[in-house]
Amino acid sequence: MNSNPQNPVIGVRSFGASTDLVARHSAAWIRGLQSAGVAACAKHFPGHGDTAVDSHLGLPYNASMEEIAAAALPPFRAALAAGVRAVMSGHLLVPAYDTVHPATMSRRILVELLRTELGFDGLVVTDGIEMGAVTNLYGIDGATVRAVAGGADAVCVGGEHADEATVDLLTSALLGALESGELSEQRLVEASGRVADFADWSMGRADPHRPDQGDIGFVAARRAIRTTGAAEGALPLKAAPHVVELVPTMNLAIGKETPWGVAVPLRERLPGTTFVRVHQDDLDDRGPVLEELALAPSAGRPMVVVVRDASRHGWMAGALSQLLRARPDAIVVEMGLPGSPLPGTPAAEAVQIATHGATTASGVAAAELLVGIGIGIGIGDRA
């Protein structure tokens, strides 16, 4: 659940900011995945939504025990009730439960809370063990040993460390810990048993693809679209626009390598569309970049400005404000978490489209709305 709007790493990866909503959607998602033979994983236990630090880089802190019980744990309880097969630990310090060990290596959190209090008996897997929140403290090998000793059954290794050398390093670290007594044989046997049970469940459960059911991802993306502002007359676009995509710096968890945006699918549907991608470094190095790359090419044409989490990035909010002052008729597409009203213009005067995601399907859904495909259900607050 993304309960902190300044959270730099969760955002639209969550089902929302409401505990009840996230619990309902999580349970439905789990039942749907696992009915098709795909094991679901609930993350990041015991809750990463109310944090303001990116755990890829540092160690976040979480809230009080009362706040965790009221807001963070109910979605996990719903996930467990839905039969989720795996739970991923979060790399965050939760002083309400453990003042020393991050959750990923805390027996108090993984065993006493998750297994004993909540009753989970499935697979516990770590978040990426290469992440700075834990490797800055213990190194990737030390973090691995501590995670397994603390109650994790499987270790997730990602990013640039997903190679054979890292596997050898972590294997050696676990064997060394076993020999030194830091890790018990019983704990390894327990972990390997859960991994085996997880594999046994997965075998033979895959449901053959049924093309007649359609692509649910695109269906969901179209239904997720919301529009606000004076949309009547502005949509659909009357001519090919110039699209300005303001691009934030990403991390591995939220799309560092994943294509996103509206310009490409829009150009496919509306020939003549032009676009530019603007990064923070562009604005730092070149003062007139917005005039040169955004405003001048859009003269006499519609302008579409695409942002991602504009309310969290000061430079992006400033650039958006500058563009809207020059072009109050611009259409804004937010592909991250919708935040406060648009800067530099009354909200009612600007057409805003919120996709609630930055997937390929989200970009296509926004492009369809801009050109008028399905526009009969696209204007206003779509249910």
LUMMITOR-509354 format. One record per residue (C-alpha): residue number from 1; residue in three letters; z, y, x negated. Coordinates in Angstrom, 2 decimals, padded with zeros to 5 digits, always signed. Layout:
<timars>
<n = NUM; res = ALA; w = Z; v = Y; u = X>
...
</timars>
This chain:
<timars>
<n = 1; res = MET; w = +000.00; v = +000.00; u = +000.00>
<n = 2; res = ASN; w = -000.98; v = +003.40; u = -001.40>
<n = 3; res = SER; w = +002.08; v = +005.39; u = -000.35>
<n = 4; res = ASN; w = +001.79; v = +008.00; u = -003.13>
<n = 5; res = PRO; w = -001.35; v = +010.17; u = -002.78>
<n = 6; res = GLN; w = -001.21; v = +010.94; u = -006.51>
<n = 7; res = ASN; w = -001.36; v = +007.26; u = -007.45>
<n = 8; res = PRO; w = -004.02; v = +007.03; u = -010.16>
<n = 9; res = VAL; w = -004.84; v = +003.35; u = -009.88>
<n = 10; res = ILE; w = -004.42; v = +002.03; u = -006.30>
<n = 11; res = GLY; w = -006.20; v = +004.43; u = -003.91>
<n = 12; res = VAL; w = -008.78; v = +002.72; u = -001.74>
<n = 13; res = ARG; w = -007.94; v = -000.64; u = -003.28>
<n = 14; res = SER; w = -005.19; v = -000.70; u = -000.67>
<n = 15; res = PHE; w = -005.67; v = -001.14; u = +003.07>
<n = 16; res = GLY; w = -003.96; v = +002.22; u = +003.60>
<n = 17; res = ALA; w = -000.73; v = +004.22; u = +003.40>
<n = 18; res = SER; w = +000.97; v = +002.82; u = +006.51>
<n = 19; res = THR; w = +003.24; v = -000.19; u = +005.99>
<n = 20; res = ASP; w = +002.42; v = -001.75; u = +009.37>
<n = 21; res = LEU; w = -001.32; v = -001.21; u = +008.97>
<n = 22; res = VAL; w = -001.38; v = -002.70; u = +005.48>
<n = 23; res = ALA; w = +000.67; v = -005.69; u = +006.63>
<n = 24; res = ARG; w = -001.70; v = -006.42; u = +009.54>
<n = 25; res = HIS; w = -004.88; v = -006.03; u = +007.53>
<n = 26; res = SER; w = -003.52; v = -008.02; u = +004.59>
<n = 27; res = ALA; w = -002.64; v = -010.95; u = +006.84>
<n = 28; res = ALA; w = -006.05; v = -010.85; u = +008.51>
<n = 29; res = TRP; w = -007.85; v = -010.63; u = +005.16>
<n = 30; res = ILE; w = -005.89; v = -013.59; u = +003.80>
<n = 31; res = ARG; w = -006.59; v = -015.75; u = +006.83>
<n = 32; res = GLY; w = -010.28; v = -014.88; u = +006.68>
<n = 33; res = LEU; w = -010.66; v = -015.58; u = +002.97>
<n = 34; res = GLN; w = -008.74; v = -018.82; u = +003.01>
<n = 35; res = SER; w = -010.48; v = -020.12; u = +006.12>
<n = 36; res = ALA; w = -013.67; v = -019.98; u = +004.02>
<n = 37; res = GLY; w = -012.08; v = -021.80; u = +001.10>
<n = 38; res = VAL; w = -011.34; v = -018.75; u = -001.06>
<n = 39; res = ALA; w = -007.75; v = -018.50; u = -002.26>
<n = 40; res = ALA; w = -006.29; v = -015.06; u = -001.59>
<n = 41; res = CYS; w = -003.97; v = -013.17; u = -003.94>
<n = 42; res = ALA; w = -001.46; v = -010.51; u = -002.81>
<n = 43; res = LYS; w = -000.79; v = -007.80; u = -005.38>
<n = 44; res = HIS; w = +000.90; v = -006.04; u = -007.16>
<n = 45; res = PHE; w = +004.38; v = -007.44; u = -006.48>
<n = 46; res = PRO; w = +006.84; v = -005.93; u = -005.63>
<n = 47; res = GLY; w = +004.65; v = -002.90; u = -004.84>
<n = 48; res = HIS; w = +002.50; v = -000.53; u = -006.93>
<n = 49; res = GLY; w = +001.74; v = +002.03; u = -004.23>
<n = 50; res = ASP; w = +004.56; v = +004.50; u = -004.85>
<n = 51; res = THR; w = +003.82; v = +005.11; u = -008.53>
<n = 52; res = ALA; w = +002.14; v = +007.94; u = -010.43>
<n = 53; res = VAL; w = +001.38; v = +006.19; u = -013.74>
<n = 54; res = ASP; w = -001.67; v = +004.03; u = -014.48>
<n = 55; res = SER; w = -000.24; v = +000.72; u = -015.71>
<n = 56; res = HIS; w = -003.35; v = +000.18; u = -017.81>
<n = 57; res = LEU; w = -001.95; v = +002.94; u = -020.02>
<n = 58; res = GLY; w = +001.81; v = +003.16; u = -019.49>
<n = 59; res = LEU; w = +004.77; v = +001.71; u = -017.61>
<n = 60; res = PRO; w = +005.21; v = +002.99; u = -014.04>
<n = 61; res = TYR; w = +008.57; v = +003.20; u = -012.31>
<n = 62; res = ASN; w = +009.17; v = +002.22; u = -008.71>
<n = 63; res = ALA; w = +011.46; v = +003.41; u = -005.93>
<n = 64; res = SER; w = +014.96; v = +002.52; u = -004.71>
<n = 65; res = MET; w = +015.82; v = -000.87; u = -003.26>
<n = 66; res = GLU; w = +015.97; v = +000.63; u = +000.24>
<n = 67; res = GLU; w = +012.50; v = +002.20; u = -000.07>
<n = 68; res = ILE; w = +011.05; v = -001.01; u = -001.48>
<n = 69; res = ALA; w = +012.55; v = -003.06; u = +001.36>
<n = 70; res = ALA; w = +011.27; v = -000.64; u = +004.00>
<n = 71; res = ALA; w = +007.78; v = +000.14; u = +002.67>
<n = 72; res = ALA; w = +006.65; v = -002.20; u = -000.11>
<n = 73; res = LEU; w = +007.93; v = -005.64; u = +000.87>
<n = 74; res = PRO; w = +006.77; v = -005.94; u = +004.52>
<n = 75; res = PRO; w = +003.07; v = -006.35; u = +003.54>
<n = 76; res = PHE; w = +004.07; v = -009.08; u = +001.09>
<n = 77; res = ARG; w = +006.16; v = -010.77; u = +003.78>
<n = 78; res = ALA; w = +003.12; v = -010.66; u = +006.06>
<n = 79; res = ALA; w = +000.94; v = -012.10; u = +003.28>
<n = 80; res = LEU; w = +003.35; v = -014.97; u = +002.72>
<n = 81; res = ALA; w = +003.54; v = -015.65; u = +006.46>
<n = 82; res = ALA; w = -000.27; v = -015.82; u = +006.50>
<n = 83; res = GLY; w = -000.12; v = -018.52; u = +003.82>
<n = 84; res = VAL; w = -001.38; v = -016.59; u = +000.81>
<n = 85; res = ARG; w = -001.97; v = -018.97; u = -002.10>
<n = 86; res = ALA; w = -001.21; v = -016.58; u = -004.97>
<n = 87; res = VAL; w = +000.81; v = -013.46; u = -005.72>
<n = 88; res = MET; w = +000.05; v = -011.16; u = -008.65>
<n = 89; res = SER; w = +002.92; v = -009.41; u = -010.40>
<n = 90; res = GLY; w = +002.81; v = -005.70; u = -011.14>
<n = 91; res = HIS; w = +003.36; v = -004.17; u = -014.57>
<n = 92; res = LEU; w = +006.02; v = -001.75; u = -013.42>
<n = 93; res = LEU; w = +009.71; v = -001.23; u = -014.01>
<n = 94; res = VAL; w = +011.82; v = -001.57; u = -010.86>
<n = 95; res = PRO; w = +015.32; v = -000.43; u = -011.85>
<n = 96; res = ALA; w = +016.63; v = -001.30; u = -008.38>
<n = 97; res = TYR; w = +016.21; v = -004.94; u = -009.37>
<n = 98; res = ASP; w = +015.90; v = -005.02; u = -013.16>
<n = 99; res = THR; w = +016.59; v = -002.13; u = -015.52>
<n = 100; res = VAL; w = +015.20; v = -003.90; u = -018.60>
<n = 101; res = HIS; w = +012.20; v = -006.10; u = -017.81>
<n = 102; res = PRO; w = +008.94; v = -005.03; u = -016.11>
<n = 103; res = ALA; w = +008.32; v = -007.01; u = -012.92>
<n = 104; res = THR; w = +005.75; v = -009.24; u = -014.63>
<n = 105; res = MET; w = +008.47; v = -010.71; u = -016.86>
<n = 106; res = SER; w = +011.53; v = -010.28; u = -014.65>
<n = 107; res = ARG; w = +013.20; v = -013.45; u = -013.44>
<n = 108; res = ARG; w = +015.22; v = -011.32; u = -011.05>
<n = 109; res = ILE; w = +011.98; v = -010.17; u = -009.35>
<n = 110; res = LEU; w = +009.67; v = -013.19; u = -009.69>
<n = 111; res = VAL; w = +012.24; v = -015.93; u = -009.06>
<n = 112; res = GLU; w = +015.24; v = -014.48; u = -007.25>
<n = 113; res = LEU; w = +013.33; v = -012.02; u = -005.06>
<n = 114; res = LEU; w = +009.87; v = -013.54; u = -004.62>
<n = 115; res = ARG; w = +010.68; v = -017.25; u = -004.63>
<n = 116; res = THR; w = +014.30; v = -017.48; u = -003.44>
<n = 117; res = GLU; w = +014.64; v = -014.51; u = -001.09>
<n = 118; res = LEU; w = +011.08; v = -014.36; u = +000.26>
<n = 119; res = GLY; w = +010.41; v = -018.10; u = +000.00>
<n = 120; res = PHE; w = +007.08; v = -018.06; u = -001.84>
<n = 121; res = ASP; w = +006.18; v = -021.43; u = -003.40>
<n = 122; res = GLY; w = +002.58; v = -020.78; u = -004.49>
<n = 123; res = LEU; w = +001.02; v = -019.54; u = -007.72>
<n = 124; res = VAL; w = +002.38; v = -016.44; u = -009.47>
<n = 125; res = VAL; w = -000.22; v = -014.81; u = -011.72>
<n = 126; res = THR; w = +000.24; v = -011.77; u = -013.91>
<n = 127; res = ASP; w = -001.76; v = -008.60; u = -013.75>
<n = 128; res = GLY; w = -004.04; v = -008.20; u = -016.79>
<n = 129; res = ILE; w = -001.71; v = -009.03; u = -019.66>
<n = 130; res = GLU; w = -003.71; v = -006.81; u = -022.01>
<n = 131; res = MET; w = -002.67; v = -003.69; u = -020.10>
<n = 132; res = GLY; w = -000.75; v = -000.97; u = -021.91>
<n = 133; res = ALA; w = +002.30; v = -001.12; u = -019.62>
<n = 134; res = VAL; w = +003.36; v = -004.39; u = -021.28>
<n = 135; res = THR; w = +001.38; v = -004.63; u = -024.52>
<n = 136; res = ASN; w = +002.73; v = -001.27; u = -025.66>
<n = 137; res = LEU; w = +006.18; v = -002.85; u = -025.48>
<n = 138; res = TYR; w = +005.63; v = -006.43; u = -026.60>
<n = 139; res = GLY; w = +002.05; v = -006.95; u = -027.77>
<n = 140; res = ILE; w = -000.31; v = -009.19; u = -025.80>
<n = 141; res = ASP; w = +001.23; v = -012.39; u = -027.19>
<n = 142; res = GLY; w = +004.81; v = -011.28; u = -026.68>
<n = 143; res = ALA; w = +004.04; v = -010.10; u = -023.15>
<n = 144; res = THR; w = +002.49; v = -013.48; u = -022.35>
<n = 145; res = VAL; w = +005.54; v = -015.43; u = -023.51>
<n = 146; res = ARG; w = +007.93; v = -013.17; u = -021.63>
<n = 147; res = ALA; w = +005.85; v = -013.36; u = -018.45>
<n = 148; res = VAL; w = +005.78; v = -017.15; u = -018.37>
<n = 149; res = ALA; w = +009.47; v = -017.34; u = -019.28>
<n = 150; res = GLY; w = +010.21; v = -014.88; u = -016.47>
<n = 151; res = GLY; w = +008.49; v = -016.94; u = -013.80>
<n = 152; res = ALA; w = +004.71; v = -016.39; u = -014.00>
<n = 153; res = ASP; w = +002.63; v = -019.55; u = -013.70>
<n = 154; res = ALA; w = -000.71; v = -018.19; u = -014.89>
<n = 155; res = VAL; w = -001.68; v = -015.35; u = -017.21>
<n = 156; res = CYS; w = -004.59; v = -013.06; u = -016.36>
<n = 157; res = VAL; w = -006.51; v = -011.76; u = -019.39>
<n = 158; res = GLY; w = -009.19; v = -009.16; u = -018.83>
<n = 159; res = GLY; w = -011.21; v = -006.38; u = -020.31>
<n = 160; res = GLU; w = -012.24; v = -006.57; u = -023.92>
<n = 161; res = HIS; w = -009.66; v = -009.31; u = -024.59>
<n = 162; res = ALA; w = -011.37; v = -011.99; u = -022.50>
<n = 163; res = ASP; w = -012.55; v = -014.03; u = -025.48>
<n = 164; res = GLU; w = -011.82; v = -017.26; u = -027.32>
<n = 165; res = ALA; w = -009.75; v = -015.57; u = -030.02>
<n = 166; res = THR; w = -007.35; v = -014.21; u = -027.41>
<n = 167; res = VAL; w = -007.02; v = -017.62; u = -025.78>
<n = 168; res = ASP; w = -006.12; v = -019.12; u = -029.18>
<n = 169; res = LEU; w = -003.63; v = -016.31; u = -029.83>
<n = 170; res = LEU; w = -001.85; v = -016.73; u = -026.50>
<n = 171; res = THR; w = -001.84; v = -020.53; u = -026.72>
<n = 172; res = SER; w = -000.25; v = -020.35; u = -030.16>
<n = 173; res = ALA; w = +002.31; v = -017.85; u = -028.90>
<n = 174; res = LEU; w = +003.34; v = -020.13; u = -026.03>
<n = 175; res = LEU; w = +003.61; v = -023.16; u = -028.33>
<n = 176; res = GLY; w = +005.62; v = -021.15; u = -030.82>
<n = 177; res = ALA; w = +007.98; v = -020.00; u = -028.08>
<n = 178; res = LEU; w = +008.39; v = -023.59; u = -026.93>
<n = 179; res = GLU; w = +009.29; v = -024.69; u = -030.46>
<n = 180; res = SER; w = +011.77; v = -021.84; u = -030.93>
<n = 181; res = GLY; w = +013.45; v = -022.41; u = -027.59>
<n = 182; res = GLU; w = +012.43; v = -019.05; u = -026.16>
<n = 183; res = LEU; w = +010.40; v = -020.95; u = -023.56>
<n = 184; res = SER; w = +011.65; v = -024.17; u = -022.00>
<n = 185; res = GLU; w = +009.56; v = -027.27; u = -021.47>
<n = 186; res = GLN; w = +010.75; v = -027.36; u = -017.86>
<n = 187; res = ARG; w = +009.31; v = -023.87; u = -017.24>
<n = 188; res = LEU; w = +005.93; v = -024.89; u = -018.68>
<n = 189; res = VAL; w = +005.83; v = -028.08; u = -016.63>
<n = 190; res = GLU; w = +006.71; v = -026.11; u = -013.50>
<n = 191; res = ALA; w = +003.97; v = -023.54; u = -014.19>
<n = 192; res = SER; w = +001.32; v = -026.14; u = -014.96>
<n = 193; res = GLY; w = +002.22; v = -028.02; u = -011.78>
<n = 194; res = ARG; w = +001.63; v = -024.94; u = -009.68>
<n = 195; res = VAL; w = -001.70; v = -024.29; u = -011.41>
<n = 196; res = ALA; w = -002.71; v = -027.89; u = -010.64>
<n = 197; res = ASP; w = -001.66; v = -027.54; u = -006.99>
<n = 198; res = PHE; w = -003.68; v = -024.34; u = -006.76>
<n = 199; res = ALA; w = -006.76; v = -026.08; u = -008.15>
<n = 200; res = ASP; w = -006.32; v = -029.05; u = -005.81>
<n = 201; res = TRP; w = -006.20; v = -026.74; u = -002.79>
<n = 202; res = SER; w = -009.40; v = -025.00; u = -003.85>
<n = 203; res = MET; w = -011.42; v = -028.16; u = -004.44>
<n = 204; res = GLY; w = -013.81; v = -028.98; u = -001.64>
<n = 205; res = ARG; w = -012.78; v = -026.08; u = +000.59>
<n = 206; res = ALA; w = -015.82; v = -023.85; u = +000.10>
<n = 207; res = ASP; w = -017.61; v = -023.12; u = +003.36>
<n = 208; res = PRO; w = -021.42; v = -023.08; u = +003.04>
<n = 209; res = HIS; w = -022.96; v = -019.63; u = +003.33>
<n = 210; res = ARG; w = -024.24; v = -018.95; u = +006.82>
<n = 211; res = PRO; w = -026.90; v = -016.24; u = +006.68>
<n = 212; res = ASP; w = -026.98; v = -016.01; u = +010.46>
<n = 213; res = GLN; w = -023.54; v = -014.38; u = +010.35>
<n = 214; res = GLY; w = -024.91; v = -011.30; u = +008.54>
<n = 215; res = ASP; w = -023.34; v = -009.45; u = +005.62>
<n = 216; res = ILE; w = -019.85; v = -008.54; u = +006.76>
<n = 217; res = GLY; w = -019.38; v = -006.16; u = +003.81>
<n = 218; res = PHE; w = -022.04; v = -003.78; u = +005.13>
<n = 219; res = VAL; w = -020.72; v = -004.12; u = +008.67>
<n = 220; res = ALA; w = -017.23; v = -003.18; u = +007.48>
<n = 221; res = ALA; w = -018.51; v = -000.26; u = +005.38>
<n = 222; res = ARG; w = -020.37; v = +001.20; u = +008.36>
<n = 223; res = ARG; w = -017.29; v = +000.90; u = +010.56>
<n = 224; res = ALA; w = -015.07; v = +002.54; u = +007.89>
<n = 225; res = ILE; w = -017.06; v = +005.80; u = +007.86>
<n = 226; res = ARG; w = -015.34; v = +008.87; u = +009.30>
<n = 227; res = THR; w = -016.92; v = +012.30; u = +009.75>
<n = 228; res = THR; w = -015.18; v = +015.61; u = +010.36>
<n = 229; res = GLY; w = -016.34; v = +019.20; u = +010.61>
<n = 230; res = ALA; w = -019.28; v = +020.69; u = +012.47>
<n = 231; res = ALA; w = -021.54; v = +017.67; u = +012.13>
<n = 232; res = GLU; w = -023.79; v = +018.54; u = +015.06>
<n = 233; res = GLY; w = -026.97; v = +020.10; u = +013.71>
<n = 234; res = ALA; w = -026.17; v = +019.16; u = +010.12>
<n = 235; res = LEU; w = -026.86; v = +015.46; u = +010.59>
<n = 236; res = PRO; w = -029.24; v = +013.86; u = +010.20>
<n = 237; res = LEU; w = -030.68; v = +015.71; u = +007.22>
<n = 238; res = LYS; w = -033.83; v = +017.66; u = +008.07>
<n = 239; res = ALA; w = -035.27; v = +017.48; u = +004.54>
<n = 240; res = ALA; w = -034.78; v = +015.65; u = +001.27>
<n = 241; res = PRO; w = -031.58; v = +016.99; u = -000.30>
<n = 242; res = HIS; w = -030.29; v = +017.59; u = -003.80>
<n = 243; res = VAL; w = -027.27; v = +015.35; u = -004.38>
<n = 244; res = VAL; w = -024.51; v = +016.37; u = -006.79>
<n = 245; res = GLU; w = -022.18; v = +013.52; u = -007.75>
<n = 246; res = LEU; w = -018.93; v = +014.63; u = -009.43>
<n = 247; res = VAL; w = -017.88; v = +011.65; u = -011.55>
<n = 248; res = PRO; w = -014.23; v = +011.02; u = -012.53>
<n = 249; res = THR; w = -013.15; v = +008.96; u = -015.52>
<n = 250; res = MET; w = -012.52; v = +005.41; u = -014.33>
<n = 251; res = ASN; w = -010.41; v = +002.51; u = -015.53>
<n = 252; res = LEU; w = -011.16; v = -001.21; u = -015.35>
<n = 253; res = ALA; w = -009.25; v = -001.68; u = -012.11>
<n = 254; res = ILE; w = -011.07; v = +000.92; u = -010.05>
<n = 255; res = GLY; w = -014.65; v = +000.66; u = -011.14>
<n = 256; res = LYS; w = -015.20; v = +001.61; u = -014.77>
<n = 257; res = GLU; w = -018.36; v = -000.48; u = -014.87>
<n = 258; res = THR; w = -019.18; v = -000.67; u = -011.16>
<n = 259; res = PRO; w = -022.11; v = +001.36; u = -009.83>
<n = 260; res = TRP; w = -021.17; v = +003.75; u = -007.04>
<n = 261; res = GLY; w = -022.53; v = +006.81; u = -005.32>
<n = 262; res = VAL; w = -024.81; v = +007.91; u = -002.50>
<n = 263; res = ALA; w = -027.81; v = +009.37; u = -004.31>
<n = 264; res = VAL; w = -029.64; v = +006.13; u = -005.11>
<n = 265; res = PRO; w = -029.46; v = +004.54; u = -001.62>
<n = 266; res = LEU; w = -030.23; v = +007.94; u = -000.08>
<n = 267; res = ARG; w = -033.36; v = +008.37; u = -002.23>
<n = 268; res = GLU; w = -034.52; v = +004.92; u = -001.12>
<n = 269; res = ARG; w = -034.26; v = +006.04; u = +002.51>
<n = 270; res = LEU; w = -035.36; v = +009.64; u = +002.08>
<n = 271; res = PRO; w = -038.09; v = +010.06; u = -000.57>
<n = 272; res = GLY; w = -037.92; v = +013.34; u = -002.41>
<n = 273; res = THR; w = -034.14; v = +013.23; u = -002.78>
<n = 274; res = THR; w = -033.07; v = +014.43; u = -006.22>
<n = 275; res = PHE; w = -029.67; v = +014.09; u = -007.82>
<n = 276; res = VAL; w = -027.48; v = +014.85; u = -010.79>
<n = 277; res = ARG; w = -024.20; v = +013.34; u = -012.01>
<n = 278; res = VAL; w = -021.66; v = +015.79; u = -013.40>
<n = 279; res = HIS; w = -018.66; v = +014.75; u = -015.53>
<n = 280; res = GLN; w = -015.64; v = +016.79; u = -016.55>
<n = 281; res = ASP; w = -016.96; v = +017.00; u = -020.11>
<n = 282; res = ASP; w = -020.12; v = +018.65; u = -018.81>
<n = 283; res = LEU; w = -018.09; v = +021.46; u = -017.31>
<n = 284; res = ASP; w = -015.87; v = +021.81; u = -020.36>
<n = 285; res = ASP; w = -018.80; v = +022.09; u = -022.74>
<n = 286; res = ARG; w = -021.28; v = +024.05; u = -020.64>
<n = 287; res = GLY; w = -020.08; v = +026.88; u = -018.42>
<n = 288; res = PRO; w = -023.26; v = +027.34; u = -016.32>
<n = 289; res = VAL; w = -023.78; v = +023.63; u = -015.64>
<n = 290; res = LEU; w = -023.11; v = +023.85; u = -011.89>
<n = 291; res = GLU; w = -025.57; v = +026.69; u = -011.46>
<n = 292; res = GLU; w = -028.18; v = +025.01; u = -013.63>
<n = 293; res = LEU; w = -027.88; v = +021.42; u = -012.43>
<n = 294; res = ALA; w = -026.46; v = +021.74; u = -008.92>
<n = 295; res = LEU; w = -027.14; v = +025.07; u = -007.25>
<n = 296; res = ALA; w = -030.57; v = +026.02; u = -008.61>
<n = 297; res = PRO; w = -032.27; v = +022.69; u = -007.75>
<n = 298; res = SER; w = -030.81; v = +022.79; u = -004.24>
<n = 299; res = ALA; w = -032.18; v = +026.24; u = -003.36>
<n = 300; res = GLY; w = -033.95; v = +026.07; u = -000.01>
<n = 301; res = ARG; w = -032.88; v = +022.45; u = +000.50>
<n = 302; res = PRO; w = -029.87; v = +020.62; u = +001.89>
<n = 303; res = MET; w = -027.10; v = +019.90; u = -000.61>
<n = 304; res = VAL; w = -024.88; v = +016.82; u = -000.60>
<n = 305; res = VAL; w = -021.83; v = +016.78; u = -002.86>
<n = 306; res = VAL; w = -020.32; v = +013.36; u = -003.59>
<n = 307; res = VAL; w = -016.76; v = +013.15; u = -004.91>
<n = 308; res = ARG; w = -014.25; v = +010.40; u = -005.61>
<n = 309; res = ASP; w = -010.56; v = +011.20; u = -005.17>
<n = 310; res = ALA; w = -011.16; v = +014.95; u = -005.39>
<n = 311; res = SER; w = -007.57; v = +015.71; u = -004.40>
<n = 312; res = ARG; w = -006.32; v = +013.93; u = -007.53>
<n = 313; res = HIS; w = -008.63; v = +015.58; u = -010.07>
<n = 314; res = GLY; w = -008.10; v = +019.28; u = -010.64>
<n = 315; res = TRP; w = -011.45; v = +019.80; u = -012.35>
<n = 316; res = MET; w = -013.27; v = +018.05; u = -009.50>
<n = 317; res = ALA; w = -011.48; v = +020.07; u = -006.82>
<n = 318; res = GLY; w = -012.37; v = +023.26; u = -008.72>
<n = 319; res = ALA; w = -016.03; v = +022.29; u = -009.05>
<n = 320; res = LEU; w = -016.18; v = +021.36; u = -005.38>
<n = 321; res = SER; w = -014.61; v = +024.68; u = -004.44>
<n = 322; res = GLN; w = -017.19; v = +026.55; u = -006.53>
<n = 323; res = LEU; w = -020.07; v = +024.66; u = -004.94>
<n = 324; res = LEU; w = -018.77; v = +025.22; u = -001.42>
<n = 325; res = ARG; w = -018.33; v = +028.94; u = -001.98>
<n = 326; res = ALA; w = -021.98; v = +029.12; u = -003.00>
<n = 327; res = ARG; w = -023.17; v = +026.59; u = -000.41>
<n = 328; res = PRO; w = -020.79; v = +026.47; u = +002.59>
<n = 329; res = ASP; w = -023.44; v = +024.42; u = +004.38>
<n = 330; res = ALA; w = -023.14; v = +021.57; u = +001.85>
<n = 331; res = ILE; w = -022.23; v = +018.12; u = +003.15>
<n = 332; res = VAL; w = -019.34; v = +016.50; u = +001.26>
<n = 333; res = VAL; w = -019.02; v = +012.75; u = +000.87>
<n = 334; res = GLU; w = -015.59; v = +011.53; u = -000.32>
<n = 335; res = MET; w = -015.84; v = +007.98; u = -001.71>
<n = 336; res = GLY; w = -012.21; v = +007.75; u = -002.75>
<n = 337; res = LEU; w = -009.00; v = +008.35; u = -000.90>
<n = 338; res = PRO; w = -009.36; v = +011.32; u = +001.49>
<n = 339; res = GLY; w = -006.84; v = +013.97; u = +000.54>
<n = 340; res = SER; w = -005.99; v = +017.51; u = +001.58>
<n = 341; res = PRO; w = -008.57; v = +019.76; u = +003.31>
<n = 342; res = LEU; w = -011.54; v = +020.78; u = +001.24>
<n = 343; res = PRO; w = -010.81; v = +023.60; u = -001.19>
<n = 344; res = GLY; w = -012.61; v = +026.91; u = -000.88>
<n = 345; res = THR; w = -013.67; v = +026.59; u = +002.75>
<n = 346; res = PRO; w = -012.05; v = +026.05; u = +006.15>
<n = 347; res = ALA; w = -012.23; v = +022.35; u = +006.93>
<n = 348; res = ALA; w = -013.94; v = +023.01; u = +010.25>
<n = 349; res = GLU; w = -016.86; v = +024.72; u = +008.54>
<n = 350; res = ALA; w = -017.88; v = +021.85; u = +006.31>
<n = 351; res = VAL; w = -019.24; v = +018.47; u = +007.25>
<n = 352; res = GLN; w = -017.15; v = +015.85; u = +005.51>
<n = 353; res = ILE; w = -017.93; v = +012.15; u = +005.36>
<n = 354; res = ALA; w = -015.19; v = +009.77; u = +004.20>
<n = 355; res = THR; w = -016.36; v = +006.29; u = +003.23>
<n = 356; res = HIS; w = -012.91; v = +004.89; u = +002.34>
<n = 357; res = GLY; w = -014.50; v = +002.99; u = -000.53>
<n = 358; res = ALA; w = -016.93; v = +003.28; u = -003.42>
<n = 359; res = THR; w = -018.76; v = +000.00; u = -003.14>
<n = 360; res = THR; w = -022.52; v = -000.39; u = -002.93>
<n = 361; res = ALA; w = -022.07; v = -001.05; u = +000.79>
<n = 362; res = SER; w = -020.11; v = +002.21; u = +001.18>
<n = 363; res = GLY; w = -022.92; v = +004.16; u = -000.50>
<n = 364; res = VAL; w = -025.50; v = +002.58; u = +001.76>
<n = 365; res = ALA; w = -023.42; v = +003.30; u = +004.86>
<n = 366; res = ALA; w = -023.14; v = +006.98; u = +003.90>
<n = 367; res = ALA; w = -026.85; v = +007.20; u = +003.16>
<n = 368; res = GLU; w = -027.67; v = +005.68; u = +006.54>
<n = 369; res = LEU; w = -025.49; v = +008.24; u = +008.28>
<n = 370; res = LEU; w = -027.10; v = +011.09; u = +006.35>
<n = 371; res = VAL; w = -030.61; v = +010.06; u = +007.39>
<n = 372; res = GLY; w = -029.67; v = +009.21; u = +010.98>
<n = 373; res = ILE; w = -029.59; v = +005.42; u = +011.00>
<n = 374; res = GLY; w = -026.95; v = +004.52; u = +013.57>
<n = 375; res = ILE; w = -026.13; v = +008.19; u = +014.03>
<n = 376; res = GLY; w = -025.25; v = +007.64; u = +017.64>
<n = 377; res = ILE; w = -021.97; v = +006.07; u = +016.53>
<n = 378; res = GLY; w = -021.63; v = +007.97; u = +013.28>
<n = 379; res = ILE; w = -020.73; v = +011.47; u = +014.38>
<n = 380; res = GLY; w = -017.08; v = +012.26; u = +014.96>
<n = 381; res = ASP; w = -014.09; v = +010.05; u = +014.34>
<n = 382; res = ARG; w = -015.67; v = +006.62; u = +014.37>
<n = 383; res = ALA; w = -013.42; v = +003.89; u = +015.75>
</timars>
